[in-house]
Amino acid sequence: MGEGKGIGLVLAGGGGKGAYQVGVLKVLQEQGLLEDVTAISGASIGAVNAMLYSMNDMERMYQAWNEIDMDTVFDIDLNMLAEKRMYFSRNEMLAMFEKYIDMEKIKADFRDIYVSISRLNETQQPEQVEYRRLEDYDADTIRKILLASTALPVMYEAVEIDGKKYRDGGLLDNEPIQPLYDLGIRQFIVIGMRAGKVLNTEKWPDAQFITIYPSHDLGDLIDGTLNFTGRAKEFRQMLGEKDALRALKTKFHPDDLYIRMEPVLAQNDYNDIMMQLRVNHTYKTMENRVNSNIEKFNNIAKKYENLKNILTICTKKCIIRVSQK
């Protein structure tokens, strides 16, 4: 694809939409297209995914995303409320980081990992994007950088690093290509979150890109960015897998009929995913009902057993009384 030091993987931010990238990465890895990745950059949830992916364990990445839920994101700390700090806590998120991300392994990884963060001015407005290479920092500072890059305004407090305050990296650069380009990389795989987007590559005229964007809208702030429900995550992961397969076939097989049929196939993929989700939902509903009924039967059995024991005791007492008479 050209000169440069390997391939750069760029992961955009988007909160709960980040589950989409998990599906895309799964396919790219299975196809062997990430073997030449020498550097990764991410903004916001893309930074989290960059670190999870650097663990070199897709199963671990899926497990982490299964664990991230609405309680993780909307964590209420009564102490913060008492101090009139009207933000959600990051304690649950930090616990998830500690469980699934090995900071020392991040530092030892052969790939450069960059995270974008937005520096605030005196009025607490974002004024300058900074790209932090994680290998240059200790574990505690890496945690701060990750918290800063995911510090969505209104929801979370700004994070202080070296006397300056920072927020969500996606505010100023949601697809941080620049730090990898500055390394000399000229081949990129960009996984974005905005359906139908066409990447403007004017800033990098000598670079080549494989871009993968959602074929269907992943939602707005409320039902997209802030939606970490199980059903939403499952849909996005499945869509990511479908879109990755289609994008790769389009990129490397330009004469294939797949290109001309792409809009139809995209809709078919969407329909297949929705059908699978309905099947999964039906199965889970039935499973929950069966388990609920089993629990009810067990409770009835316990009550019956208790009643049987009571009757046995009463019968013995009656026999004793009769015998005494």
N, C-alpha and C positions, 0 to 999 in steps of 0.2 A: 504493500500500500504506500510505499514511499520511504524517505529517510527518517531517522529518528531513533529514539531509544524505546523500542517495544510499543505496546499499545496502552493508551490511557483510558481508564474506565471512569466515567463521570455519572454520579448519581444525584438527581435533583431532589429537592425537598418537597414536602406535601403532607406531612402528618400521617394520618391513617391510610392515605393513598399509597404509602410506602410499601404496603403488602404487594402491590403490583410488581415492584422491582424484585421481590423474592421469587416470583414465578418466572420473570425474565431471566434472572441470574441462573436459576435451576437449568433452564434450557441451554443457555450459553455455555454453561459448564459441561453439560452432557454432550454438547456438540464439539467440545474441545477448543472453543473460541476464546477462552480466557487464559489459556496457558501462556500466552505471550504478554499478558498484562504486567507492566512493570511499575505502574503508579495508579493510585485510585484517589479520586476527590469526591467530596460530598457536602451537601448543604442540608442543615436541619435533619430530618429523618433520613436523608440520603447519607449523612455522616454516620448515623447509627448503623445503617445497612453496610456502609463501607467497612466499619469496624467488625461487624458480625461476619461479613464475608471473608475478612482477612483471617478469621479463625480456621478457614479451610475445612469447614464442616457444614454442609448445607442442611443436614438434619438438625444440627444445633440451631441454625438460623430459623428454620421452621418452628422449632420448639419455642424459641424466644418470641416469635410473632404470635404463636398460639397463646402465650402467657400475657402479652401486652393486651390490656383491655381497658374499658372505660374507667375502672377504679384506679388503674395505673396512671392514667392521664389526668383524671379529675380527683386527685388525692387531697383531701381536706385535712389540714393540720390546725387543731384548735388553738395551739400556742401562737401560731401566726395570726389567727383571727383576733386573739386576745391582744396582740401587739398592734392591731389594726393594719396588718400587712395583708391586703386583700388580694392575695394570689393563691393559686393552688400550690401544694407542696411538691417537691421533687423526690421525696424519700422513696416512694414506690419505684420510680424510674431508676434511681440510683441502685436500689436493691436488684433490679433486673440487670443493670449494667454489670454489677459485681458477680452475678450468677452466670452470665453468658459471655462476658468479654474479659479476656485475660490481658490486662494492660501491659504486662511485661512481654507477652507474646506479640502484642502490637508493635512494641518498640524493636523487637528482634526480627520482625517480618522483612523479607528482602525487598518488598515493594514500598515505595514512598506513599504515604497516606496523608492527604491534605484535607483540612476542614475549613470551610469559610465561616467567618463570624463577622458581625456588624458592630463596629465601634460606635458608641454614642457620644454626642457632643454635650455641652453643658446644659442644654434644654432637654436632654434625654432622647434626642432624635438620632436615628442612624445617619452617620456622615461619611464613614469610610469602611470599605470591606478589607478584611485581613485574611490571609491564607496561612494557617498554621500547620507546619509539618509535624506530625505527632511524635516522630522519632526523636525530635529535639527536646522533648519535655519529660518530666517525671510523671509517674502514674497519677498523682493528685492533680497536677496541672492538666493532664489529658482529660480527666473527669470534668474539670471546669470548662475546658474548651468544648467538650461534647454537650454539657448543660447549656453553655452559651449559645451554641449553634442551634439548639432546639428550644430556646427561650422565646416562645411566641408572645408578642406584646399582649397586654391585658391579662393573659392567663398566668404568666410566670414572671418572677422578678428578674431583672437584669443580673448578669453574673460579673463579678469583679475579678479581673486578672491583671496582676501587676499595677494596681492602682487605677485602672481604667475599666469602664463598664461596657458590657457587650450584650447583644441580643441575637436573635435568629439570623443565621447566615443567609437564609433565603431572601431576606429583606433587600439585600443589595446585590447578591449574585447567587441565584438559585441553581445555576448549572455551571459550577466553577471549573471551566475549561482552562482558564488563563494560567493557573499555577503549574499545570501539567505541560502546557505549551511552552512555558518559560524554562522547563527542564530540557526542552529539545524534542519532546514527543510531537509527532505529526500524524499519528493514527489514533482515532478516538472511537470509543463506543459510548454513546450518550443515552441514558435511560431517563426519560422525562416523565412528567405527570399530567401534562395538559393535552387533552385529546385534540388531534388535528393540527398540532403545532408544527411549523416548519422552522428548523433552526437557522438563524441568520449567521452565516459563517464568514462575513466580510472581514472581521477582525483577524481571522486566521486563514488567509487566502491560499497558503501552501499546505494546509492540513486536509486530511480526508476523514470523513465521518460515516459511521453507521449509527443512525438515530432510531430509537424505538420509543414511540409514544402510544398511549392508549387509543385503541380503535373506538372506544366508547367513553363517554364522559364519566369520570370517577367521582363527581359531585363537587359542591361548593364548600364553603368554610364549615357549615354545620354538618351536612350529610356526607362530606368528603374528608376534609382535613381533620375534623374533630371526631370522626366516626371510626371507632376501633371495635365495633361489634363483631362477633364471630362470623356472621353471615356476610358482612361487608368485606372482611378480610379474605374470606374464602373465595368470594367472587373475584376480587382483584388479583389474587394469586393465580386463579385459573385463567383469567383474561391475559395476565402477563405471559403465561406459558403459550397460549394461542398466538398472541401478537408477536412473540419472539420467533416462533417457528415460521410465521408468515413473513416477517421482516427479513429473516435470514435467507429464505428461499427467494424472495424478491431481489435481494441484494446480490446474491451469487448465481442466480439463474435467470437473467434478464429476458431470455426467450421463452421461458416457461409460461404455459397458459395461466398459471397461478396468478400472474400479475393482472391479466385482463379480467380475471374472475374475482379479484381481491375484494371489492365491495360486497359482492354476494357472499363470499366465503366469510368475510368479517361478520356479517349479519348471521350467517349460519353458526359460526363459532359462538356468538352471543346467545343465540337460541339454545345451543347445546349446553352452554354453561348454566343458563337459567333453568333448563330442564333438570340438569344434574343437581343443582341447588335445591330444586323442589323435591326431587327424589330423596336427597340427603335429609332435607327438613322433615319430610314425611316419615322417613325411617327413624330419625331421632325422636319425633313426636310419638311414634308407635312404641319405640324402645322406652321412652319416659313413662308412657301409660302402662306398659307391661310391668316396669319396675315399680311404679306406683301401686298397681294392683297386687303385685307380689308382697309389697310392704304392708298393704292393707290386710291381705290374707295372713301374713305373719303376725300382725297385731291381733287379728281375730283368733288365731291359733293360741297366742299367748294368753288372751283373755279366757279362752276355753280351758286352757291348761290350768290357769289360776282358779277358774270356777270349779273345775274337776277336783283340784286340791282342796278347795273350801268344802265342797260336798263330801269329799272323803273324810275330812276332819269332822264335819258335822255328823256324818253317819256313824263314825267311831264313837263320838260322844253320846249319841242316842243309844247305841248298843250297850255302852258302859252303864248309862243311866237305867236302862231296862233291866240289865243283869243285876244291878244293885237293888232294884225293887223286888 
